């Protein structure tokens, strides 16, 4: 199958009612960040982020051996930190 045929088939699937339902579900899945990504982006140390998770100040999910944090949860944590 040619690349153009695959692209066309995918577009048809996404345009179908089932495809629209799948895409709506995908859009609702929040992006999860690692502790390392948040450190690189914000400059807050990995130690501080992990301590906040341990203290219950920052919501996180443990996937395998790594914590994952949503942008919304991290924003709440930063706001909480600013109030202290």
Secondary structure, DSSP 8 states (H G I E B T S, - for coil): --HHHHHHHHHHHHHSHHHHHHHHHHHTS--EEEHHHHHHHH---HHHHHHHHHHTSS--EEETTEEEEEHHHHHHHHHHHHH-
